[in-house]
Structure formats: structure tokens, C-alpha cells
Amino acid sequence: MSKNLDDHIAELGLVKTSDPENEKPVYRREGFDGISTFEELDSKLGEELRVCRQDKDLSRAGIATLVGLSEQVYGRYERSSSKMQVSRLIHLSEILDVSPLAMLFATAPHLWGKDEKEAETRFRMMKLIEELPAETMASIVTLLEAVSVLQNGPESEGHRTTTKRSLNFADD
């Protein structure tokens, strides 16, 4: 491994583990309860999908119709017997009117903070911001950018614009 890759692994606190699907080593970040297997992550995502569907008082058959699948095929996502692609997650988020980040938070909250309290605080803040009118969000972005510059210096300006390459907000 190159020095750059070693630095990256150390910087993110990645842990070498194995992927049971291909029996090769992979690097993962520990969650609050250790490293979840990919199967466990799929299961948590499926459970959150079921909760979101039930919160909207929709049947599996109804959701299946909206996504153009049979009820049986859709049910595989909730039971995590089929892996969900990101495009399907986006589609389901659209028809359930739920943020895909909310589903991801339920699946992997450690991506939002170094501990459960920090992750929950960041997620609560994200949810509150999502509900604000556009003009209020613009003011908050300006405020947060100013705070970031004061806290991290001028080099942080533009550090986080509208998107970030990863969904990991815990590195600040």
C-alpha cells in the first residue's frame, strides 16, 4: 500500500476486516456497536424501509405498484433478501416522501458523528434544516460558513458547499 493510502486509512480510523461475500479484506469504519456486516446493514435498511412504509399507512402491494415491482419482489427489499441499489433507494424516498439520509442514518448512524450523541445531534440538525423555507436556509448557510471560517480559518471557506463527495459528516 502506498503511504497516501496508509495515511487515508489512519486518518479515517478504518479497520481491516473481511467481506464474507468475496472473502477478501476490506477496510471499514467501526460503528457504535462494532463493525456491522453488509448483511446487517442491508437488514437495517430493509427494516427502516418497512417502518417508513407503515408510517405512511401503505401496503407492500401499494408501494410495489408505485415502484413498478411485484409485491413479492418489493418484499425482498424489506426482508433484505435483495440488495437495494442507490437508484431504488432514491425512488423509494420520492414515493415515501422521506429523506434518503434519514434511511441511511437509521442504518449507519456512525457516519454522522464520533459517538451516538454527536450523531443524533447532527441528524436532528439536518432534519430541522430540511424543513426550513429556502430563504431561511440561505441565511443559515451564510451563518454556518462564517462560523466555519472563524473556527477553522480562511482555508475552510468553500470547504463544504452544497454537496460533499461522501455522506460522512463526522470529520469536522
CORTA-V448240 format. One record per residue. N is the residue number from 1. RES is the residue in one small letter. SS is DSSP state (2 for helix, 1 for strand, 0 for the rest). PHI is phi as a letter, one per 40 degrees, with the letter a starting at -180 (999 if undefined). Layout:
((N/RES/SS/PHI) (N/RES/SS/PHI))
//
This chain:
((1/m/0/999) (2/s/0/c) (3/k/2/d) (4/n/2/d) (5/l/2/c) (6/d/2/c) (7/d/2/c) (8/h/2/c) (9/i/2/c) (10/a/2/c) (11/e/2/d) (12/l/2/c) (13/g/0/g) (14/l/1/c) (15/v/1/b) (16/k/1/c) (17/t/1/a) (18/s/1/b) (19/d/1/c) (20/p/0/c) (21/e/0/c) (22/n/0/b) (23/e/0/f) (24/k/1/b) (25/p/1/c) (26/v/1/b) (27/y/1/b) (28/r/1/b) (29/r/1/c) (30/e/0/c) (31/g/1/c) (32/f/0/c) (33/d/0/b) (34/g/1/g) (35/i/0/c) (36/s/0/c) (37/t/0/c) (38/f/2/c) (39/e/2/c) (40/e/2/c) (41/l/2/c) (42/d/2/d) (43/s/2/c) (44/k/2/c) (45/l/2/c) (46/g/2/c) (47/e/2/c) (48/e/2/c) (49/l/2/c) (50/r/2/c) (51/v/2/c) (52/c/2/c) (53/r/2/c) (54/q/2/c) (55/d/2/c) (56/k/0/c) (57/d/0/f) (58/l/0/b) (59/s/0/c) (60/r/2/d) (61/a/2/c) (62/g/2/c) (63/i/2/c) (64/a/2/d) (65/t/2/c) (66/l/2/c) (67/v/2/b) (68/g/0/g) (69/l/0/b) (70/s/0/c) (71/e/2/d) (72/q/2/c) (73/v/2/c) (74/y/2/d) (75/g/2/d) (76/r/2/c) (77/y/2/c) (78/e/2/c) (79/r/0/c) (80/s/0/f) (81/s/0/c) (82/s/0/b) (83/k/0/c) (84/m/0/c) (85/q/0/c) (86/v/2/d) (87/s/2/c) (88/r/2/c) (89/l/2/c) (90/i/2/c) (91/h/2/c) (92/l/2/c) (93/s/2/c) (94/e/2/c) (95/i/2/c) (96/l/2/c) (97/d/0/f) (98/v/0/b) (99/s/0/c) (100/p/2/c) (101/l/2/c) (102/a/2/c) (103/m/2/c) (104/l/2/c) (105/f/2/c) (106/a/2/c) (107/t/2/c) (108/a/0/a) (109/p/2/c) (110/h/2/c) (111/l/2/c) (112/w/2/b) (113/g/0/a) (114/k/0/c) (115/d/0/a) (116/e/2/c) (117/k/2/c) (118/e/2/c) (119/a/2/c) (120/e/2/c) (121/t/2/c) (122/r/2/c) (123/f/2/c) (124/r/2/c) (125/m/2/c) (126/m/2/c) (127/k/2/c) (128/l/2/c) (129/i/2/c) (130/e/2/d) (131/e/0/c) (132/l/0/c) (133/p/0/c) (134/a/2/d) (135/e/2/c) (136/t/2/c) (137/m/2/c) (138/a/2/c) (139/s/2/c) (140/i/2/c) (141/v/2/c) (142/t/2/c) (143/l/2/c) (144/l/2/c) (145/e/2/c) (146/a/2/c) (147/v/2/c) (148/s/2/c) (149/v/2/c) (150/l/2/c) (151/q/2/c) (152/n/2/b) (153/g/0/g) (154/p/2/c) (155/e/2/c) (156/s/2/c) (157/e/0/d) (158/g/0/g) (159/h/0/d) (160/r/0/b) (161/t/0/c) (162/t/0/c) (163/t/0/b) (164/k/0/b) (165/r/0/c) (166/s/0/b) (167/l/0/c) (168/n/0/c) (169/f/0/b) (170/a/0/c) (171/d/0/c) (172/d/0/c))
//
